[in-house]
Amino acid sequence: MHMRGAFAVITAVVLTVSVTACQKKKPPVARPVPPPPAADTTGSNRPPSPPEPVRESPPIPPEPITSDTLTDIDTINKNSPFTPVFFQYDSADIDGLGQQTLNQNAEILKKNQTWVITIEGHADERGTAEYNLALGERRASAARTYLVSLGVPAERLKVVSYGKEFPFDPAHNESAWSKNRRAQFVVTSK
Amino acid sequence: MTHIRLLTVAFSLSAGIAITAQTPQNPPPQQPQQPKEIAATIEGSGGLPPKIAVPEFIPLSTDAETVAAAKALGQVLFDDLSYEREFYMVPRDTYATIPKASTPDQIPLDRWKELGVDGLVVGTIRKTASGMVAEVRLVQVSTGRTALGKQYTGSLDSIKDGGRIYAHTASDEIHQTQRGLRGVARTRLAFSSDRDGARMAGPVGERDISNIYRADYDGANQTRVTATRSLDITPVWSPDNSAIAYTSYRSGYPDIIVQSVRAVMEPSKPAKGTERIQNYLPAWSPDGSKIAFTSSRDGNQEIYIVNRDGSGLRRLTNSTSVDVTPTWAPTGNQLAFVSDRTGSPQIYIINADGTDLKRITSETHCDRPTWSPAPLNEIAYTSQAGGGNDIKVYEFATGATRTITDSIGSNESPAFSPNGRHIAFSSDRSGQEQIYTIDRDGKNLRQITKQGRNRYPNWSQ
């Protein structure tokens, strides 16, 4: 059997459908090329340095970190004087070690009276993404509350949670997770 | 962004019937209360679903673009019709021996009958001076009658992606008229993705930027919606699909942004965030007038509701624990959310006026409730299981829960399709997190995204 008079009968109701299509595809944003390593002293692919005469020299003391020697906020954060506070799974409780860490961080803030910091709350990947936004906020807030109790003015302490968006260590094991459950301290103005 | 108007000229069954009714011997009885569509519903035999075949469309213009679209449209429409699992879709490789028709009149219906096909989709597409014209008919193979016939017109641009919208529209109309079902072929998914590889400065190194993207329900036409050098996550479509609300860190802290997807408009910030008033995880009320969200503005995380224009802010929950991740019931009278007030995060429901709080889960760790569309009355959510998470569904009628995903990888952030038959979610089952869809019975798993990390899916209406 063949079809008869197939398309002869078109007309009647007219409805309109608004269709969005054919967006101009944005050119992909190029991933910035990382700068070449400036002073890679540990790089294994560097040719070995020529042997130097053995000489006894006193170890160079680490430079004291003060607002005089560091001018750039990025530089401060790259070599952050602050130690992160780490948390147990699904907990925002600050343990004894966390308190010690915060005591030290409070001292740094007292020495650098103009610094304003953001306390970032982070979570590991095992918790769910949405709840982790709240959990990270609780962790950051807990650190902030403790610092305020040590006398750091609350106005100098901002809080933001990134949930599990920015793991410190992307691996999928307890070692990575324990590093990722953290409150991290970032200087945002000085 | 180009807007294309797609005109649909429908004559369909009524016209098809009218033709056959012109033969005088058997005038159909007049039964005005009975919709004519019923007479032309294509039935399967022996209680089985109808067997449907979708060969390639017939190109009625000879240019390469039209010929390619004709070839692609058959597959797209076949996939669309397969998606709802209402028909037995006769595999396309079995059509190979049936000669291709160059006009609809040449279709050898007897050959399709031999193949056992109940309904044959005959499509044509042609290019005119002003645009494209596609015609789609569903032919009852046993009688040669047209059960559904549609003509669609669109601009020349409308086939730049192969003309998928013609197939999607035809699929939705076939599902509607043949099965009384609202198909999802023209719906879209929104999600967040870091696929562009852009990075922003962070305190210990650069961090991936996430922006909001959208895609057709089947993953085609993936398009960037936001372009901030920041973190844009948790998108949700407004009920009229005109806007997307999402959580953005563009100001340095999370806040709710409402952004139009149709017009160029300044985004609005109805929750009025500041460094001290942080807001995240928006959820539109079913009528689009309000947004529920999480905020710690009063000291700890609570659920708030605000009008879309930023007025009428009120607090819904009140506990010293985390209350987060709201979702609205389709009536708008209730919400569900997550609270860890008993120690671990569980799903609660509450009236929109703050009364009648009830806990509905007792599991290890639950998150991201998403209320099904009516008439289903269910909540899909993320539940921790083993080392990862699975998508589960709670049914109000029975209080029973069922697990939708298969414990492969970690599965999170469920979002119902507007007909309630499908759930989009994110999963790292194949490595990086990607968006998948799955049917509410756990079948028909499909991967939607492949590039970058993709999370927080949400399904348009």
Interface residues (C-beta under 8 A of the other chain):
Chain A: M1 H2 M3 R4 G5 A6 F7 V9 I10 T11 A12 V13 V14 L15 T16 V17 S18 V19 T20 A21 C22 Q23 K24 K25 K26 P28 V29 A30 R31 P32 D74 N77 K78 S80 D90 T118 E120 E125 R126 G127 T128 A129 E130 Y131 L133 A134 L135 E137 R138 S141 K158 V159 V160 S161 Y162 E165 F166 F168 Q184 V186 T188
Chain B: M1 T2 H3 I4 R5 L6 L7 T8 V9 A10 F11 S12 S14 A15 G16 A18 I19 P104 D105 Q106 I107 P108 L109 D110 K113 V122 T124 E135 R137 V139 G144 T146 G149 Q151 G154 D157 S158 K160 D161 I165 T169 R186 D196 G197 A198 R199 A201 G202 P203 V204 E206 R207 D208 S210 N221 T223 R224 A227 L231 I233 T234 T247 Y249 G252 Y253 P254 V261 R262 E275 Q278 Y280 L281 T294 S296 N300 Q301 V322 V324 T325 V338 D340 S344 P345 H365 D367 R368 T382 Q384 G387 G388 N389 S410 E412 S413 S426 R455 Y456
